[in-house]
């Protein structure tokens, strides 16, 4: 399965949107009077997985150079 650069850019944009949404949710939860630490930890881990996926797809946009 080969994605075109425009397909990859769309995937990255969607992942970045999810990442920002999670960041907002984390900030709201952390600012609440009694934050649920377990939920906060789960959201942070999910955010890290999204960041890893973004990095993976961004690396797909870098052309392979033959040595």
mmCIF file of the N, C-alpha and C atoms, coordinates in Angstrom:
data_MODEL
# 
_entry.id   MODEL 
# 
loop_
_atom_site.group_PDB 
_atom_site.id 
_atom_site.type_symbol 
_atom_site.label_atom_id 
_atom_site.label_alt_id 
_atom_site.label_comp_id 
_atom_site.label_asym_id 
_atom_site.label_entity_id 
_atom_site.label_seq_id 
_atom_site.pdbx_PDB_ins_code 
_atom_site.Cartn_x 
_atom_site.Cartn_y 
_atom_site.Cartn_z 
_atom_site.occupancy 
_atom_site.B_iso_or_equiv 
_atom_site.pdbx_formal_charge 
_atom_site.auth_seq_id 
_atom_site.auth_comp_id 
_atom_site.auth_asym_id 
_atom_site.auth_atom_id 
_atom_site.pdbx_PDB_model_num 
ATOM 1   N N  . UNK A 1 1  ? 0.845   -1.173 0.000  1.00 0.00 ? 1  UNK A N  1 
ATOM 2   C CA . UNK A 1 1  ? 0.000   0.000  0.000  1.00 0.00 ? 1  UNK A CA 1 
ATOM 3   C C  . UNK A 1 1  ? 0.891   1.236  0.000  1.00 0.00 ? 1  UNK A C  1 
ATOM 4   N N  . UNK A 1 2  ? 0.859   1.983  -1.067 1.00 0.00 ? 2  UNK A N  1 
ATOM 5   C CA . UNK A 1 2  ? 1.673   3.173  -1.203 1.00 0.00 ? 2  UNK A CA 1 
ATOM 6   C C  . UNK A 1 2  ? 0.777   4.401  -1.189 1.00 0.00 ? 2  UNK A C  1 
ATOM 7   N N  . UNK A 1 3  ? 1.028   5.274  -0.214 1.00 0.00 ? 3  UNK A N  1 
ATOM 8   C CA . UNK A 1 3  ? 0.265   6.509  -0.111 1.00 0.00 ? 3  UNK A CA 1 
ATOM 9   C C  . UNK A 1 3  ? 0.999   7.618  -0.845 1.00 0.00 ? 3  UNK A C  1 
ATOM 10  N N  . UNK A 1 4  ? 0.241   8.473  -1.480 1.00 0.00 ? 4  UNK A N  1 
ATOM 11  C CA . UNK A 1 4  ? 0.848   9.623  -2.140 1.00 0.00 ? 4  UNK A CA 1 
ATOM 12  C C  . UNK A 1 4  ? 1.179   10.672 -1.079 1.00 0.00 ? 4  UNK A C  1 
ATOM 13  N N  . UNK A 1 5  ? 2.065   11.605 -1.414 1.00 0.00 ? 5  UNK A N  1 
ATOM 14  C CA . UNK A 1 5  ? 2.388   12.666 -0.447 1.00 0.00 ? 5  UNK A CA 1 
ATOM 15  C C  . UNK A 1 5  ? 1.155   13.439 0.027  1.00 0.00 ? 5  UNK A C  1 
ATOM 16  N N  . UNK A 1 6  ? 0.178   13.621 -0.850 1.00 0.00 ? 6  UNK A N  1 
ATOM 17  C CA . UNK A 1 6  ? -1.033  14.338 -0.431 1.00 0.00 ? 6  UNK A CA 1 
ATOM 18  C C  . UNK A 1 6  ? -1.862  13.500 0.539  1.00 0.00 ? 6  UNK A C  1 
ATOM 19  N N  . UNK A 1 7  ? -1.884  12.168 0.333  1.00 0.00 ? 7  UNK A N  1 
ATOM 20  C CA . UNK A 1 7  ? -2.573  11.278 1.271  1.00 0.00 ? 7  UNK A CA 1 
ATOM 21  C C  . UNK A 1 7  ? -1.900  11.330 2.639  1.00 0.00 ? 7  UNK A C  1 
ATOM 22  N N  . UNK A 1 8  ? -0.586  11.295 2.626  1.00 0.00 ? 8  UNK A N  1 
ATOM 23  C CA . UNK A 1 8  ? 0.177   11.334 3.872  1.00 0.00 ? 8  UNK A CA 1 
ATOM 24  C C  . UNK A 1 8  ? -0.049  12.664 4.589  1.00 0.00 ? 8  UNK A C  1 
ATOM 25  N N  . UNK A 1 9  ? -0.086  13.746 3.831  1.00 0.00 ? 9  UNK A N  1 
ATOM 26  C CA . UNK A 1 9  ? -0.330  15.064 4.431  1.00 0.00 ? 9  UNK A CA 1 
ATOM 27  C C  . UNK A 1 9  ? -1.705  15.109 5.095  1.00 0.00 ? 9  UNK A C  1 
ATOM 28  N N  . UNK A 1 10 ? -2.697  14.482 4.480  1.00 0.00 ? 10 UNK A N  1 
ATOM 29  C CA . UNK A 1 10 ? -4.039  14.421 5.073  1.00 0.00 ? 10 UNK A CA 1 
ATOM 30  C C  . UNK A 1 10 ? -4.024  13.608 6.364  1.00 0.00 ? 10 UNK A C  1 
ATOM 31  N N  . UNK A 1 11 ? -3.319  12.490 6.348  1.00 0.00 ? 11 UNK A N  1 
ATOM 32  C CA . UNK A 1 11 ? -3.208  11.648 7.548  1.00 0.00 ? 11 UNK A CA 1 
ATOM 33  C C  . UNK A 1 11 ? -2.547  12.441 8.670  1.00 0.00 ? 11 UNK A C  1 
ATOM 34  N N  . UNK A 1 12 ? -1.459  13.129 8.346  1.00 0.00 ? 12 UNK A N  1 
ATOM 35  C CA . UNK A 1 12 ? -0.740  13.923 9.342  1.00 0.00 ? 12 UNK A CA 1 
ATOM 36  C C  . UNK A 1 12 ? -1.642  15.025 9.904  1.00 0.00 ? 12 UNK A C  1 
ATOM 37  N N  . UNK A 1 13 ? -2.377  15.694 9.040  1.00 0.00 ? 13 UNK A N  1 
ATOM 38  C CA . UNK A 1 13 ? -3.270  16.770 9.492  1.00 0.00 ? 13 UNK A CA 1 
ATOM 39  C C  . UNK A 1 13 ? -4.328  16.236 10.452 1.00 0.00 ? 13 UNK A C  1 
ATOM 40  N N  . UNK A 1 14 ? -4.881  15.074 10.145 1.00 0.00 ? 14 UNK A N  1 
ATOM 41  C CA . UNK A 1 14 ? -5.893  14.472 11.021 1.00 0.00 ? 14 UNK A CA 1 
ATOM 42  C C  . UNK A 1 14 ? -5.279  14.080 12.369 1.00 0.00 ? 14 UNK A C  1 
ATOM 43  N N  . UNK A 1 15 ? -4.099  13.487 12.334 1.00 0.00 ? 15 UNK A N  1 
ATOM 44  C CA . UNK A 1 15 ? -3.433  13.102 13.577 1.00 0.00 ? 15 UNK A CA 1 
ATOM 45  C C  . UNK A 1 15 ? -3.079  14.332 14.415 1.00 0.00 ? 15 UNK A C  1 
ATOM 46  N N  . UNK A 1 16 ? -2.635  15.399 13.762 1.00 0.00 ? 16 UNK A N  1 
ATOM 47  C CA . UNK A 1 16 ? -2.307  16.627 14.488 1.00 0.00 ? 16 UNK A CA 1 
ATOM 48  C C  . UNK A 1 16 ? -3.549  17.235 15.127 1.00 0.00 ? 16 UNK A C  1 
ATOM 49  N N  . UNK A 1 17 ? -4.678  17.146 14.449 1.00 0.00 ? 17 UNK A N  1 
ATOM 50  C CA . UNK A 1 17 ? -5.932  17.644 15.004 1.00 0.00 ? 17 UNK A CA 1 
ATOM 51  C C  . UNK A 1 17 ? -6.314  16.834 16.250 1.00 0.00 ? 17 UNK A C  1 
ATOM 52  N N  . UNK A 1 18 ? -6.205  15.520 16.154 1.00 0.00 ? 18 UNK A N  1 
ATOM 53  C CA . UNK A 1 18 ? -6.489  14.668 17.313 1.00 0.00 ? 18 UNK A CA 1 
ATOM 54  C C  . UNK A 1 18 ? -5.534  14.986 18.462 1.00 0.00 ? 18 UNK A C  1 
ATOM 55  N N  . UNK A 1 19 ? -4.262  15.229 18.127 1.00 0.00 ? 19 UNK A N  1 
ATOM 56  C CA . UNK A 1 19 ? -3.249  15.549 19.132 1.00 0.00 ? 19 UNK A CA 1 
ATOM 57  C C  . UNK A 1 19 ? -3.609  16.846 19.859 1.00 0.00 ? 19 UNK A C  1 
ATOM 58  N N  . UNK A 1 20 ? -4.009  17.877 19.102 1.00 0.00 ? 20 UNK A N  1 
ATOM 59  C CA . UNK A 1 20 ? -4.412  19.157 19.709 1.00 0.00 ? 20 UNK A CA 1 
ATOM 60  C C  . UNK A 1 20 ? -5.652  18.995 20.578 1.00 0.00 ? 20 UNK A C  1 
ATOM 61  N N  . UNK A 1 21 ? -6.618  18.201 20.094 1.00 0.00 ? 21 UNK A N  1 
ATOM 62  C CA . UNK A 1 21 ? -7.832  17.968 20.871 1.00 0.00 ? 21 UNK A CA 1 
ATOM 63  C C  . UNK A 1 21 ? -7.509  17.274 22.193 1.00 0.00 ? 21 UNK A C  1 
ATOM 64  N N  . UNK A 1 22 ? -6.617  16.291 22.134 1.00 0.00 ? 22 UNK A N  1 
ATOM 65  C CA . UNK A 1 22 ? -6.206  15.607 23.360 1.00 0.00 ? 22 UNK A CA 1 
ATOM 66  C C  . UNK A 1 22 ? -5.479  16.566 24.297 1.00 0.00 ? 22 UNK A C  1 
ATOM 67  N N  . UNK A 1 23 ? -4.654  17.426 23.742 1.00 0.00 ? 23 UNK A N  1 
ATOM 68  C CA . UNK A 1 23 ? -3.932  18.408 24.558 1.00 0.00 ? 23 UNK A CA 1 
ATOM 69  C C  . UNK A 1 23 ? -4.926  19.309 25.288 1.00 0.00 ? 23 UNK A C  1 
ATOM 70  N N  . UNK A 1 24 ? -5.957  19.757 24.585 1.00 0.00 ? 24 UNK A N  1 
ATOM 71  C CA . UNK A 1 24 ? -6.988  20.585 25.213 1.00 0.00 ? 24 UNK A CA 1 
ATOM 72  C C  . UNK A 1 24 ? -7.713  19.822 26.320 1.00 0.00 ? 24 UNK A C  1 
ATOM 73  N N  . UNK A 1 25 ? -8.049  18.565 26.042 1.00 0.00 ? 25 UNK A N  1 
ATOM 74  C CA . UNK A 1 25 ? -8.742  17.744 27.032 1.00 0.00 ? 25 UNK A CA 1 
ATOM 75  C C  . UNK A 1 25 ? -7.872  17.529 28.267 1.00 0.00 ? 25 UNK A C  1 
ATOM 76  N N  . UNK A 1 26 ? -6.583  17.313 28.047 1.00 0.00 ? 26 UNK A N  1 
ATOM 77  C CA . UNK A 1 26 ? -5.655  17.115 29.166 1.00 0.00 ? 26 UNK A CA 1 
ATOM 78  C C  . UNK A 1 26 ? -5.586  18.378 30.023 1.00 0.00 ? 26 UNK A C  1 
ATOM 79  N N  . UNK A 1 27 ? -5.499  19.525 29.373 1.00 0.00 ? 27 UNK A N  1 
ATOM 80  C CA . UNK A 1 27 ? -5.428  20.784 30.131 1.00 0.00 ? 27 UNK A CA 1 
ATOM 81  C C  . UNK A 1 27 ? -6.710  21.026 30.919 1.00 0.00 ? 27 UNK A C  1 
ATOM 82  N N  . UNK A 1 28 ? -7.860  20.757 30.308 1.00 0.00 ? 28 UNK A N  1 
ATOM 83  C CA . UNK A 1 28 ? -9.130  20.937 31.025 1.00 0.00 ? 28 UNK A CA 1 
ATOM 84  C C  . UNK A 1 28 ? -9.213  20.009 32.224 1.00 0.00 ? 28 UNK A C  1 
ATOM 85  N N  . UNK A 1 29 ? -8.829  18.755 32.024 1.00 0.00 ? 29 UNK A N  1 
ATOM 86  C CA . UNK A 1 29 ? -8.882  17.781 33.113 1.00 0.00 ? 29 UNK A CA 1 
ATOM 87  C C  . UNK A 1 29 ? -7.895  18.145 34.222 1.00 0.00 ? 29 UNK A C  1 
ATOM 88  N N  . UNK A 1 30 ? -6.710  18.560 33.844 1.00 0.00 ? 30 UNK A N  1 
ATOM 89  C CA . UNK A 1 30 ? -5.688  18.917 34.847 1.00 0.00 ? 30 UNK A CA 1 
ATOM 90  C C  . UNK A 1 30 ? -6.096  20.149 35.633 1.00 0.00 ? 30 UNK A C  1 
ATOM 91  N N  . UNK A 1 31 ? -6.841  21.060 35.008 1.00 0.00 ? 31 UNK A N  1 
ATOM 92  C CA . UNK A 1 31 ? -7.257  22.291 35.682 1.00 0.00 ? 31 UNK A CA 1 
ATOM 93  C C  . UNK A 1 31 ? -8.507  22.109 36.531 1.00 0.00 ? 31 UNK A C  1 
ATOM 94  N N  . UNK A 1 32 ? -9.148  20.952 36.444 1.00 0.00 ? 32 UNK A N  1 
ATOM 95  C CA . UNK A 1 32 ? -10.350 20.719 37.246 1.00 0.00 ? 32 UNK A CA 1 
ATOM 96  C C  . UNK A 1 32 ? -9.971  20.600 38.721 1.00 0.00 ? 32 UNK A C  1 
ATOM 97  N N  . UNK A 1 33 ? -10.920 20.873 39.621 1.00 0.00 ? 33 UNK A N  1 
ATOM 98  C CA . UNK A 1 33 ? -10.618 20.855 41.062 1.00 0.00 ? 33 UNK A CA 1 
ATOM 99  C C  . UNK A 1 33 ? -10.082 19.518 41.569 1.00 0.00 ? 33 UNK A C  1 
ATOM 100 N N  . UNK A 1 34 ? -10.618 18.412 41.064 1.00 0.00 ? 34 UNK A N  1 
ATOM 101 C CA . UNK A 1 34 ? -10.144 17.091 41.496 1.00 0.00 ? 34 UNK A CA 1 
ATOM 102 C C  . UNK A 1 34 ? -9.929  16.228 40.252 1.00 0.00 ? 34 UNK A C  1 
ATOM 103 N N  . UNK A 1 35 ? -8.790  16.405 39.584 1.00 0.00 ? 35 UNK A N  1 
ATOM 104 C CA . UNK A 1 35 ? -8.567  15.654 38.337 1.00 0.00 ? 35 UNK A CA 1 
ATOM 105 C C  . UNK A 1 35 ? -8.424  14.153 38.585 1.00 0.00 ? 35 UNK A C  1 
ATOM 106 N N  . UNK A 1 36 ? -8.974  13.381 37.674 1.00 0.00 ? 36 UNK A N  1 
ATOM 107 C CA . UNK A 1 36 ? -8.856  11.925 37.707 1.00 0.00 ? 36 UNK A CA 1 
ATOM 108 C C  . UNK A 1 36 ? -7.474  11.570 37.146 1.00 0.00 ? 36 UNK A C  1 
ATOM 109 N N  . UNK A 1 37 ? -6.583  11.176 38.029 1.00 0.00 ? 37 UNK A N  1 
ATOM 110 C CA . UNK A 1 37 ? -5.193  10.921 37.634 1.00 0.00 ? 37 UNK A CA 1 
ATOM 111 C C  . UNK A 1 37 ? -5.070  9.763  36.652 1.00 0.00 ? 37 UNK A C  1 
ATOM 112 N N  . UNK A 1 38 ? -5.900  8.742  36.819 1.00 0.00 ? 38 UNK A N  1 
ATOM 113 C CA . UNK A 1 38 ? -5.847  7.596  35.901 1.00 0.00 ? 38 UNK A CA 1 
ATOM 114 C C  . UNK A 1 38 ? -6.260  8.033  34.493 1.00 0.00 ? 38 UNK A C  1 
ATOM 115 N N  . UNK A 1 39 ? -7.336  8.783  34.402 1.00 0.00 ? 39 UNK A N  1 
ATOM 116 C CA . UNK A 1 39 ? -7.789  9.277  33.100 1.00 0.00 ? 39 UNK A CA 1 
ATOM 117 C C  . UNK A 1 39 ? -6.741  10.212 32.493 1.00 0.00 ? 39 UNK A C  1 
ATOM 118 N N  . UNK A 1 40 ? -6.145  11.049 33.313 1.00 0.00 ? 40 UNK A N  1 
ATOM 119 C CA . UNK A 1 40 ? -5.112  11.972 32.853 1.00 0.00 ? 40 UNK A CA 1 
ATOM 120 C C  . UNK A 1 40 ? -3.922  11.201 32.278 1.00 0.00 ? 40 UNK A C  1 
ATOM 121 N N  . UNK A 1 41 ? -3.508  10.158 32.956 1.00 0.00 ? 41 UNK A N  1 
ATOM 122 C CA . UNK A 1 41 ? -2.396  9.328  32.492 1.00 0.00 ? 41 UNK A CA 1 
ATOM 123 C C  . UNK A 1 41 ? -2.734  8.646  31.171 1.00 0.00 ? 41 UNK A C  1 
ATOM 124 N N  . UNK A 1 42 ? -3.955  8.136  31.061 1.00 0.00 ? 42 UNK A N  1 
ATOM 125 C CA . UNK A 1 42 ? -4.370  7.472  29.818 1.00 0.00 ? 42 UNK A CA 1 
ATOM 126 C C  . UNK A 1 42 ? -4.376  8.450  28.646 1.00 0.00 ? 42 UNK A C  1 
ATOM 127 N N  . UNK A 1 43 ? -4.872  9.657  28.885 1.00 0.00 ? 43 UNK A N  1 
ATOM 128 C CA . UNK A 1 43 ? -4.897  10.662 27.820 1.00 0.00 ? 43 UNK A CA 1 
ATOM 129 C C  . UNK A 1 43 ? -3.484  11.047 27.393 1.00 0.00 ? 43 UNK A C  1 
ATOM 130 N N  . UNK A 1 44 ? -2.589  11.181 28.357 1.00 0.00 ? 44 UNK A N  1 
ATOM 131 C CA . UNK A 1 44 ? -1.203  11.541 28.035 1.00 0.00 ? 44 UNK A CA 1 
ATOM 132 C C  . UNK A 1 44 ? -0.524  10.441 27.224 1.00 0.00 ? 44 UNK A C  1 
ATOM 133 N N  . UNK A 1 45 ? -0.777  9.183  27.572 1.00 0.00 ? 45 UNK A N  1 
ATOM 134 C CA . UNK A 1 45 ? -0.193  8.069  26.814 1.00 0.00 ? 45 UNK A CA 1 
ATOM 135 C C  . UNK A 1 45 ? -0.747  8.033  25.396 1.00 0.00 ? 45 UNK A C  1 
ATOM 136 N N  . UNK A 1 46 ? -2.052  8.285  25.278 1.00 0.00 ? 46 UNK A N  1 
ATOM 137 C CA . UNK A 1 46 ? -2.662  8.313  23.943 1.00 0.00 ? 46 UNK A CA 1 
ATOM 138 C C  . UNK A 1 46 ? -2.067  9.449  23.114 1.00 0.00 ? 46 UNK A C  1 
ATOM 139 N N  . UNK A 1 47 ? -1.832  10.583 23.753 1.00 0.00 ? 47 UNK A N  1 
ATOM 140 C CA . UNK A 1 47 ? -1.234  11.726 23.067 1.00 0.00 ? 47 UNK A CA 1 
ATOM 141 C C  . UNK A 1 47 ? 0.183   11.377 22.577 1.00 0.00 ? 47 UNK A C  1 
ATOM 142 N N  . UNK A 1 48 ? 0.942   10.674 23.391 1.00 0.00 ? 48 UNK A N  1 
ATOM 143 C CA . UNK A 1 48 ? 2.289   10.255 22.994 1.00 0.00 ? 48 UNK A CA 1 
ATOM 144 C C  . UNK A 1 48 ? 2.245   9.285  21.810 1.00 0.00 ? 48 UNK A C  1 
ATOM 145 N N  . UNK A 1 49 ? 1.265   8.362  21.816 1.00 0.00 ? 49 UNK A N  1 
ATOM 146 C CA . UNK A 1 49 ? 1.130   7.441  20.681 1.00 0.00 ? 49 UNK A CA 1 
ATOM 147 C C  . UNK A 1 49 ? 0.806   8.206  19.401 1.00 0.00 ? 49 UNK A C  1 
ATOM 148 N N  . UNK A 1 50 ? -0.054  9.213  19.519 1.00 0.00 ? 50 UNK A N  1 
ATOM 149 C CA . UNK A 1 50 ? -0.369  10.037 18.349 1.00 0.00 ? 50 UNK A CA 1 
ATOM 150 C C  . UNK A 1 50 ? 0.873   10.756 17.845 1.00 0.00 ? 50 UNK A C  1 
ATOM 151 N N  . UNK A 1 51 ? 1.678   11.276 18.762 1.00 0.00 ? 51 UNK A N  1 
ATOM 152 C CA . UNK A 1 51 ? 2.908   11.973 18.368 1.00 0.00 ? 51 UNK A CA 1 
ATOM 153 C C  . UNK A 1 51 ? 3.843   11.009 17.629 1.00 0.00 ? 51 UNK A C  1 
ATOM 154 N N  . UNK A 1 52 ? 3.929   9.777  18.115 1.00 0.00 ? 52 UNK A N  1 
ATOM 155 C CA . UNK A 1 52 ? 4.753   8.765  17.435 1.00 0.00 ? 52 UNK A CA 1 
ATOM 156 C C  . UNK A 1 52 ? 4.225   8.486  16.034 1.00 0.00 ? 52 UNK A C  1 
ATOM 157 N N  . UNK A 1 53 ? 2.897   8.416  15.889 1.00 0.00 ? 53 UNK A N  1 
ATOM 158 C CA . UNK A 1 53 ? 2.307   8.185  14.566 1.00 0.00 ? 53 UNK A CA 1 
ATOM 159 C C  . UNK A 1 53 ? 2.587   9.363  13.636 1.00 0.00 ? 53 UNK A C  1 
ATOM 160 N N  . UNK A 1 54 ? 2.494   10.570 14.166 1.00 0.00 ? 54 UNK A N  1 
ATOM 161 C CA . UNK A 1 54 ? 2.784   11.765 13.360 1.00 0.00 ? 54 UNK A CA 1 
ATOM 162 C C  . UNK A 1 54 ? 4.229   11.711 12.870 1.00 0.00 ? 54 UNK A C  1 
ATOM 163 N N  . UNK A 1 55 ? 5.144   11.380 13.761 1.00 0.00 ? 55 UNK A N  1 
ATOM 164 C CA . UNK A 1 55 ? 6.558   11.290 13.406 1.00 0.00 ? 55 UNK A CA 1 
ATOM 165 C C  . UNK A 1 55 ? 6.774   10.221 12.330 1.00 0.00 ? 55 UNK A C  1 
ATOM 166 N N  . UNK A 1 56 ? 6.110   9.087  12.477 1.00 0.00 ? 56 UNK A N  1 
ATOM 167 C CA . UNK A 1 56 ? 6.220   8.009  11.484 1.00 0.00 ? 56 UNK A CA 1 
ATOM 168 C C  . UNK A 1 56 ? 5.789   8.497  10.110 1.00 0.00 ? 56 UNK A C  1 
ATOM 169 N N  . UNK A 1 57 ? 4.614   9.133  10.034 1.00 0.00 ? 57 UNK A N  1 
ATOM 170 C CA . UNK A 1 57 ? 4.100   9.583  8.734  1.00 0.00 ? 57 UNK A CA 1 
ATOM 171 C C  . UNK A 1 57 ? 4.938   10.716 8.161  1.00 0.00 ? 57 UNK A C  1 
ATOM 172 N N  . UNK A 1 58 ? 5.443   11.587 9.034  1.00 0.00 ? 58 UNK A N  1 
ATOM 173 C CA . UNK A 1 58 ? 6.320   12.655 8.535  1.00 0.00 ? 58 UNK A CA 1 
ATOM 174 C C  . UNK A 1 58 ? 7.592   12.068 7.929  1.00 0.00 ? 58 UNK A C  1 
ATOM 175 N N  . UNK A 1 59 ? 8.085   10.989 8.526  1.00 0.00 ? 59 UNK A N  1 
ATOM 176 C CA . UNK A 1 59 ? 9.293   10.363 7.979  1.00 0.00 ? 59 UNK A CA 1 
ATOM 177 C C  . UNK A 1 59 ? 9.028   9.743  6.606  1.00 0.00 ? 59 UNK A C  1 
ATOM 178 N N  . UNK A 1 60 ? 7.771   9.371  6.339  1.00 0.00 ? 60 UNK A N  1 
ATOM 179 C CA . UNK A 1 60 ? 7.416   8.819  5.027  1.00 0.00 ? 60 UNK A CA 1 
ATOM 180 C C  . UNK A 1 60 ? 7.499   9.880  3.927  1.00 0.00 ? 60 UNK A C  1 
ATOM 181 N N  . UNK A 1 61 ? 7.436   11.153 4.314  1.00 0.00 ? 61 UNK A N  1 
ATOM 182 C CA . UNK A 1 61 ? 7.525   12.238 3.325  1.00 0.00 ? 61 UNK A CA 1 
ATOM 183 C C  . UNK A 1 61 ? 8.962   12.538 2.910  1.00 0.00 ? 61 UNK A C  1 
ATOM 184 N N  . UNK A 1 62 ? 9.922   12.035 3.681  1.00 0.00 ? 62 UNK A N  1 
ATOM 185 C CA . UNK A 1 62 ? 11.337  12.262 3.377  1.00 0.00 ? 62 UNK A CA 1 
ATOM 186 C C  . UNK A 1 62 ? 11.759  11.226 2.326  1.00 0.00 ? 62 UNK A C  1 
ATOM 187 N N  . UNK A 1 63 ? 12.242  11.685 1.193  1.00 0.00 ? 63 UNK A N  1 
ATOM 188 C CA . UNK A 1 63 ? 12.616  10.715 0.144  1.00 0.00 ? 63 UNK A CA 1 
ATOM 189 C C  . UNK A 1 63 ? 13.821  9.876  0.569  1.00 0.00 ? 63 UNK A C  1 
ATOM 190 N N  . UNK A 1 64 ? 13.795  8.611  0.146  1.00 0.00 ? 64 UNK A N  1 
ATOM 191 C CA . UNK A 1 64 ? 14.923  7.721  0.401  1.00 0.00 ? 64 UNK A CA 1 
ATOM 192 C C  . UNK A 1 64 ? 16.063  8.097  -0.547 1.00 0.00 ? 64 UNK A C  1 
ATOM 193 N N  . UNK A 1 65 ? 17.248  8.223  0.000  1.00 0.00 ? 65 UNK A N  1 
ATOM 194 C CA . UNK A 1 65 ? 18.425  8.526  -0.815 1.00 0.00 ? 65 UNK A CA 1 
ATOM 195 C C  . UNK A 1 65 ? 19.285  7.277  -0.916 1.00 0.00 ? 65 UNK A C  1 
ATOM 196 N N  . UNK A 1 66 ? 19.571  6.882  -2.126 1.00 0.00 ? 66 UNK A N  1 
ATOM 197 C CA . UNK A 1 66 ? 20.445  5.735  -2.317 1.00 0.00 ? 66 UNK A CA 1 
ATOM 198 C C  . UNK A 1 66 ? 21.874  6.124  -1.990 1.00 0.00 ? 66 UNK A C  1 
ATOM 199 N N  . UNK A 1 67 ? 22.543  5.286  -1.221 1.00 0.00 ? 67 UNK A N  1 
ATOM 200 C CA . UNK A 1 67 ? 23.923  5.587  -0.826 1.00 0.00 ? 67 UNK A CA 1 
ATOM 201 C C  . UNK A 1 67 ? 24.886  5.308  -1.930 1.00 0.00 ? 67 UNK A C  1 
# 
